[in-house]
Amino acid sequence: MENPVLVLCIDRDNDLFEKAKIHGPVIGREENLKAATKLALADPEDSDANAIFSSIKLYDEIKSGGKSVVIATLTGHKKLGYRADLEISKQLDKIIEETHADSCAFISDGASDEEILPIVKSRIRINSSKVVVIKQAKELEKTYFVILEKLKDPYYARIILGVPAMIIFLLSLASQFGYGWQPIGILVGTYLILKGFGIDERIGSMASEFKFSIDKTSWIAYTSSLVLLVLSAVAMYQAYMEASSMQLYGEKIYAYAVRSGLLIIPWALLFILVGKALDARAEKRKFLITRYGLYGSAMILTTMMLKVGCDWILNLVPPYVNFSDFLLTILISLGTGYVVLQAVKIIREETVRGMKLEGKEIIGEGGSYIGKVVGVNMKEGRLIIQTPFERKINVMLEDISSIGDKIVVRQ
């Protein structure tokens, strides 16, 4: 049987999901036509829609010639870079494995998508490559409008305009109140470190789970937690000043302040988790309760280790804490953490048993569409997934991140 030609369109910045809420990869002529139409309606100026339409046109031309052909649009990530390329690589590997395509026609809407070419070339032979550009755009006009469009994108606007504006504002503020440039350097440096190492994305991802709404029980927990966090900050500051007056030095002064915060901060975090658990129960998303239980256990164990660690560093009053006591606490925490993890795993599996999963769509944590659940094998702890190519694959229960309208899994 002849290996099909793959008509491959790349949406590296994942506009399909960001603007039209369509998960990639988009496979098949009809699905691509629907996706391109929906994206064009969501944003008529988006060039990715033109690229997909061009891919469909090429697909029809190849098919009319009697050749076997498959069309797919792959999606990356709005942040571009490594994360986008990794997601595209995963989707491409899966499509090649399922279609057995040995050559492709590459369609792109510009330079950003063309950066993925070396990755595509490393996996499949490229017979042709085309960049889709709107005809009316002359080179200068094209550059001008591309810059304007990028500045409308919040991601690029924060970098091109936001960072310089923040630096100017902070320097002006510091000058007004008579501070030097050092505090500004610390703030800007911290921001760049968080941005450079992707820590801000992880913090943002975690923060996105905690949405404030007066219609939900969690707003009471969030408000209480905010008050407690403010009180803990005040308590830590007072403890720091008290430690300074006691003439503590080095790590002891910080341990004294941290120990003071540990009396309040854990309660604030527990209130947040309890609020989220109540919301999950009210919304019939019981699967998430196990995650919050795991977070709570980890927080309690971490608090315990930090408390003993601070006592060991300080050792101001009896009973004194030896290093062996600190080490024993760490070992007990590790053992307890393992037991809790296994218990949560068992509870999670029991929760899944009582849920109707068949027919639900499966997506990866990066947003890629995987398929639909067509069966559940509880004995072996796996879901049976049917991919867009009618191929069946297995996903283990422990790989499930969350269950809602869609099931999110780790890839």
PLY file of the C-alpha trace (Angstrom):
ply
format ascii 1.0
element vertex 411
property float x
property float y
property float z
element edge 410
property int vertex1
property int vertex2
end_header
0.00 0.00 0.00
1.28 3.46 -0.97
2.40 5.64 1.93
0.32 8.84 2.02
1.65 12.35 1.54
1.17 14.52 4.62
-0.01 18.09 4.01
1.32 19.75 7.13
0.27 23.15 8.42
1.91 24.62 11.54
0.30 27.02 14.02
3.31 27.52 16.27
1.77 30.14 18.58
-1.44 28.08 19.01
-3.86 30.75 17.78
-6.35 27.97 17.06
-6.83 27.38 20.77
-6.19 30.91 22.03
-8.75 32.46 19.66
-11.08 29.64 18.57
-10.71 27.13 21.46
-9.72 24.31 19.09
-7.20 21.76 20.34
-4.52 20.50 17.97
-3.68 18.44 16.08
-6.53 19.06 13.66
-6.73 16.08 11.31
-8.77 15.58 8.13
-10.15 17.92 5.50
-13.51 18.59 7.14
-12.02 19.22 10.58
-9.43 21.63 9.11
-12.13 23.44 7.14
-14.20 23.87 10.32
-11.14 25.01 12.27
-10.05 27.55 9.63
-13.58 28.94 9.34
-13.97 29.25 13.11
-10.56 30.94 13.43
-11.32 33.34 10.57
-14.59 34.31 12.25
-12.85 34.77 15.62
-10.10 36.92 14.08
-10.44 37.77 10.36
-6.91 39.25 10.35
-5.19 36.07 11.58
-2.91 34.66 8.90
-3.09 31.12 10.31
-6.59 30.78 8.86
-5.20 31.58 5.40
-2.47 28.99 5.88
-5.01 26.30 6.76
-7.20 27.19 3.76
-4.09 26.98 1.57
-3.34 23.54 3.04
-6.87 22.37 2.20
-6.44 23.62 -1.39
-3.18 21.72 -1.72
-4.80 18.62 -0.21
-7.55 18.74 -2.84
-4.99 19.14 -5.65
-2.95 16.14 -4.51
-6.04 14.00 -3.96
-7.44 14.87 -7.41
-4.21 13.48 -8.85
-5.09 10.07 -7.43
-2.49 10.04 -4.66
-3.03 9.03 -1.06
-2.91 12.16 1.10
-3.52 13.20 4.72
-3.92 16.76 6.03
-3.08 17.88 9.55
-2.59 21.18 11.36
-0.25 21.05 14.35
-0.39 23.53 17.21
2.36 24.74 19.55
2.08 27.13 22.49
1.35 30.86 22.82
4.75 31.42 24.52
6.56 30.01 21.44
10.11 28.74 22.03
10.91 25.34 23.51
7.43 24.58 24.83
5.81 25.21 21.43
8.41 23.14 19.56
8.10 20.26 22.04
4.31 20.14 21.63
4.58 20.21 17.83
7.22 17.44 17.93
4.92 15.21 20.01
1.97 15.77 17.67
4.08 15.17 14.55
5.55 11.93 15.92
2.06 10.66 16.70
0.71 11.50 13.22
3.65 9.90 11.41
3.29 6.78 13.55
-0.42 6.45 12.81
-0.47 7.43 9.11
2.92 5.96 8.05
3.43 9.07 5.89
6.98 9.26 4.47
6.87 12.74 2.90
5.09 16.02 3.50
4.19 19.38 2.03
4.91 22.10 4.58
2.60 25.14 4.76
3.42 28.16 6.92
2.17 31.70 7.45
5.56 33.26 8.17
9.01 33.26 9.75
7.90 32.14 13.21
6.40 28.91 11.89
9.37 28.33 9.57
11.61 28.02 12.63
10.07 24.57 13.13
11.38 23.35 9.74
14.53 21.65 11.14
12.38 19.65 13.57
10.04 18.57 10.76
12.99 17.65 8.51
14.46 15.45 11.24
11.28 13.31 11.23
9.93 13.28 7.66
11.03 14.20 4.13
9.73 17.58 2.94
8.72 17.59 -0.74
7.59 21.21 -0.83
7.41 24.26 1.40
5.18 27.29 1.05
4.80 30.52 3.00
1.30 31.99 2.73
1.37 35.81 2.56
-1.63 38.07 1.94
-1.16 39.46 -1.57
-1.84 43.11 -0.73
1.01 43.22 1.78
4.14 44.76 0.31
7.35 44.06 2.19
7.41 47.38 4.06
3.68 47.32 4.75
3.94 43.71 5.80
6.67 44.51 8.33
4.71 47.50 9.63
1.50 45.55 10.13
3.30 42.56 11.62
4.85 44.87 14.25
1.45 46.42 14.97
-0.19 43.01 15.30
2.54 41.75 17.62
2.14 44.80 19.83
-1.57 43.93 20.17
-0.57 40.52 21.49
-0.33 40.78 25.31
2.71 38.48 25.38
4.82 40.66 23.06
3.39 43.91 24.46
4.58 42.98 27.96
8.11 42.42 26.65
8.46 45.30 24.16
6.54 47.94 26.10
5.90 46.56 29.57
9.45 45.82 30.75
11.00 49.17 29.70
7.95 51.00 31.09
8.28 49.15 34.40
11.99 49.99 34.67
11.40 53.70 33.90
8.51 53.87 36.39
10.45 52.17 39.19
13.58 54.29 38.63
11.46 57.45 38.68
9.69 56.31 41.85
12.99 55.46 43.56
14.44 58.84 42.59
11.35 60.65 43.92
11.64 59.03 47.35
15.42 59.18 47.53
16.21 55.46 47.10
19.12 54.18 45.05
18.97 51.92 42.02
19.75 48.74 44.00
16.14 47.94 45.09
15.02 48.44 41.49
17.78 46.13 40.30
16.61 43.45 42.73
12.98 43.73 41.57
13.79 43.76 37.85
16.38 41.00 38.26
13.86 38.84 40.12
11.29 39.41 37.37
13.78 38.47 34.62
14.85 35.33 36.50
11.22 34.24 36.89
10.60 34.97 33.21
13.83 33.46 31.91
13.44 30.14 33.71
9.70 29.85 33.04
8.88 30.04 36.75
6.25 32.70 36.07
4.33 30.25 33.85
4.24 27.63 36.59
3.12 30.22 39.15
0.50 31.51 36.72
-0.72 27.99 36.02
-1.13 27.34 39.74
-2.76 30.73 40.35
-5.26 30.16 37.52
-6.80 27.35 39.55
-7.76 29.80 42.30
-10.38 32.02 40.71
-12.32 34.33 43.02
-16.09 34.25 42.59
-18.79 35.36 45.01
-20.98 32.52 43.69
-18.60 29.91 45.07
-17.91 28.78 48.62
-14.19 29.28 48.10
-14.45 33.10 48.24
-14.81 32.90 52.03
-11.71 30.71 52.25
-9.75 33.01 49.91
-10.69 36.13 51.90
-9.74 34.47 55.18
-6.47 33.25 53.67
-5.61 36.72 52.39
-6.13 38.17 55.87
-3.98 35.42 57.42
-1.22 35.93 54.84
-1.14 39.67 55.61
-0.98 38.89 59.33
1.82 36.38 58.74
3.81 39.01 56.81
3.38 41.46 59.69
4.34 38.75 62.21
7.47 37.83 60.23
8.51 41.47 60.00
8.04 41.96 63.74
9.97 38.73 64.41
12.78 39.96 62.16
12.98 43.25 64.09
12.85 41.36 67.41
15.65 39.05 66.26
17.73 42.08 65.30
17.23 43.56 68.77
18.29 40.21 70.28
21.50 40.58 68.25
20.95 37.36 66.33
23.02 37.14 63.16
23.26 35.32 59.83
20.89 32.43 59.27
19.52 32.67 62.84
17.72 35.96 62.19
15.98 34.50 59.11
15.12 31.25 60.90
13.53 33.30 63.70
11.35 35.19 61.20
10.41 32.06 59.22
9.43 30.18 62.39
7.06 33.02 63.24
5.44 32.82 59.81
4.97 29.06 60.13
2.42 29.65 62.89
-0.02 31.30 60.43
0.91 30.56 56.77
-0.03 26.83 56.84
-3.54 27.73 58.05
-3.94 30.22 55.22
-2.93 27.59 52.64
-5.20 24.97 54.26
-8.18 27.35 54.02
-7.50 27.79 50.29
-7.32 24.02 49.69
-10.48 23.38 51.72
-12.29 26.06 49.69
-11.17 24.48 46.42
-12.19 21.02 47.64
-15.68 22.30 48.53
-15.99 23.91 45.08
-14.90 20.67 43.40
-17.50 18.72 45.38
-20.26 21.20 44.52
-19.30 21.09 40.82
-19.21 17.26 40.88
-15.49 17.23 40.08
-14.59 14.89 42.92
-11.46 13.74 41.11
-9.82 17.08 41.96
-10.38 16.59 45.71
-7.65 13.94 45.77
-5.22 16.46 44.27
-6.03 19.07 46.91
-5.67 16.40 49.61
-2.21 15.62 48.25
-1.30 19.33 48.23
-2.48 19.64 51.84
-0.43 16.66 52.98
2.67 17.99 51.23
2.15 21.40 52.84
1.81 19.90 56.36
4.94 17.75 55.93
6.91 20.70 54.54
5.80 22.88 57.46
6.92 20.22 59.90
10.37 19.97 58.31
10.79 23.75 58.20
9.71 24.09 61.85
12.23 21.50 63.08
14.90 22.99 60.78
14.37 26.47 62.22
14.46 25.10 65.80
17.74 23.31 65.01
19.29 26.51 63.60
18.14 28.64 66.55
18.35 26.35 69.62
17.63 29.35 71.88
15.72 27.54 74.63
15.31 23.90 75.67
14.38 21.34 74.54
17.29 21.68 72.12
17.11 20.11 68.67
20.05 18.11 67.35
20.90 17.54 63.70
19.90 13.90 64.16
16.41 15.09 65.18
16.20 17.21 62.02
17.39 14.29 59.87
14.88 11.94 61.52
12.08 14.43 60.76
13.07 14.45 57.09
13.06 10.64 56.96
9.67 10.46 58.69
8.31 13.04 56.23
9.60 11.02 53.28
7.98 7.85 54.60
4.71 9.59 55.41
4.71 11.28 52.00
5.09 7.92 50.25
2.21 6.40 52.25
-0.01 9.42 51.51
0.86 9.23 47.80
-0.14 5.56 47.63
-3.35 6.23 49.59
-4.28 9.08 47.24
-3.59 6.82 44.25
-6.01 4.18 45.61
-8.67 6.80 46.40
-8.23 8.33 42.95
-8.76 4.96 41.24
-11.87 4.34 43.34
-13.18 7.78 42.40
-12.62 7.07 38.70
-14.56 3.80 39.01
-17.68 5.73 39.93
-17.38 8.23 37.05
-18.77 7.92 33.53
-15.71 8.49 31.35
-16.68 6.85 28.07
-17.18 9.40 25.30
-15.14 12.13 27.00
-12.40 13.84 24.99
-8.77 13.42 26.05
-6.29 16.28 25.76
-2.66 16.57 26.84
-1.45 19.06 29.43
-0.01 21.11 26.56
-3.49 21.37 24.98
-3.07 18.79 22.18
-6.08 16.68 21.25
-5.48 12.95 21.74
-8.82 11.24 21.18
-11.96 9.95 22.91
-12.45 7.40 25.66
-14.08 4.26 24.21
-13.48 1.95 27.18
-12.23 1.71 30.76
-10.21 -1.24 32.06
-10.24 -0.81 35.84
-8.56 -4.16 36.44
-5.42 -2.98 34.63
-5.95 0.69 35.59
-6.13 2.15 32.09
-8.38 4.06 29.71
-8.81 2.90 26.11
-8.57 5.88 23.75
-9.56 6.06 20.09
-7.41 8.54 18.17
-8.61 10.60 15.16
-7.06 7.91 12.93
-9.31 5.21 14.49
-6.31 3.72 16.28
-6.71 2.59 19.90
-4.15 3.49 22.57
-4.01 3.14 26.35
-3.69 5.85 29.00
-2.93 4.80 32.58
-5.13 6.19 35.36
-2.11 7.60 37.19
-1.41 9.80 34.14
-4.74 11.64 34.52
-4.23 15.22 35.74
-7.87 16.30 35.97
-11.37 15.27 34.91
-14.01 17.80 33.90
-15.80 18.27 30.59
-12.56 16.95 29.14
-9.93 14.63 30.63
-6.43 16.13 30.87
-3.51 13.69 30.93
0.25 13.91 31.28
2.01 13.02 28.02
0 1
1 2
2 3
3 4
4 5
5 6
6 7
7 8
8 9
9 10
10 11
11 12
12 13
13 14
14 15
15 16
16 17
17 18
18 19
19 20
20 21
21 22
22 23
23 24
24 25
25 26
26 27
27 28
28 29
29 30
30 31
31 32
32 33
33 34
34 35
35 36
36 37
37 38
38 39
39 40
40 41
41 42
42 43
43 44
44 45
45 46
46 47
47 48
48 49
49 50
50 51
51 52
52 53
53 54
54 55
55 56
56 57
57 58
58 59
59 60
60 61
61 62
62 63
63 64
64 65
65 66
66 67
67 68
68 69
69 70
70 71
71 72
72 73
73 74
74 75
75 76
76 77
77 78
78 79
79 80
80 81
81 82
82 83
83 84
84 85
85 86
86 87
87 88
88 89
89 90
90 91
91 92
92 93
93 94
94 95
95 96
96 97
97 98
98 99
99 100
100 101
101 102
102 103
103 104
104 105
105 106
106 107
107 108
108 109
109 110
110 111
111 112
112 113
113 114
114 115
115 116
116 117
117 118
118 119
119 120
120 121
121 122
122 123
123 124
124 125
125 126
126 127
127 128
128 129
129 130
130 131
131 132
132 133
133 134
134 135
135 136
136 137
137 138
138 139
139 140
140 141
141 142
142 143
143 144
144 145
145 146
146 147
147 148
148 149
149 150
150 151
151 152
152 153
153 154
154 155
155 156
156 157
157 158
158 159
159 160
160 161
161 162
162 163
163 164
164 165
165 166
166 167
167 168
168 169
169 170
170 171
171 172
172 173
173 174
174 175
175 176
176 177
177 178
178 179
179 180
180 181
181 182
182 183
183 184
184 185
185 186
186 187
187 188
188 189
189 190
190 191
191 192
192 193
193 194
194 195
195 196
196 197
197 198
198 199
199 200
200 201
201 202
202 203
203 204
204 205
205 206
206 207
207 208
208 209
209 210
210 211
211 212
212 213
213 214
214 215
215 216
216 217
217 218
218 219
219 220
220 221
221 222
222 223
223 224
224 225
225 226
226 227
227 228
228 229
229 230
230 231
231 232
232 233
233 234
234 235
235 236
236 237
237 238
238 239
239 240
240 241
241 242
242 243
243 244
244 245
245 246
246 247
247 248
248 249
249 250
250 251
251 252
252 253
253 254
254 255
255 256
256 257
257 258
258 259
259 260
260 261
261 262
262 263
263 264
264 265
265 266
266 267
267 268
268 269
269 270
270 271
271 272
272 273
273 274
274 275
275 276
276 277
277 278
278 279
279 280
280 281
281 282
282 283
283 284
284 285
285 286
286 287
287 288
288 289
289 290
290 291
291 292
292 293
293 294
294 295
295 296
296 297
297 298
298 299
299 300
300 301
301 302
302 303
303 304
304 305
305 306
306 307
307 308
308 309
309 310
310 311
311 312
312 313
313 314
314 315
315 316
316 317
317 318
318 319
319 320
320 321
321 322
322 323
323 324
324 325
325 326
326 327
327 328
328 329
329 330
330 331
331 332
332 333
333 334
334 335
335 336
336 337
337 338
338 339
339 340
340 341
341 342
342 343
343 344
344 345
345 346
346 347
347 348
348 349
349 350
350 351
351 352
352 353
353 354
354 355
355 356
356 357
357 358
358 359
359 360
360 361
361 362
362 363
363 364
364 365
365 366
366 367
367 368
368 369
369 370
370 371
371 372
372 373
373 374
374 375
375 376
376 377
377 378
378 379
379 380
380 381
381 382
382 383
383 384
384 385
385 386
386 387
387 388
388 389
389 390
390 391
391 392
392 393
393 394
394 395
395 396
396 397
397 398
398 399
399 400
400 401
401 402
402 403
403 404
404 405
405 406
406 407
407 408
408 409
409 410
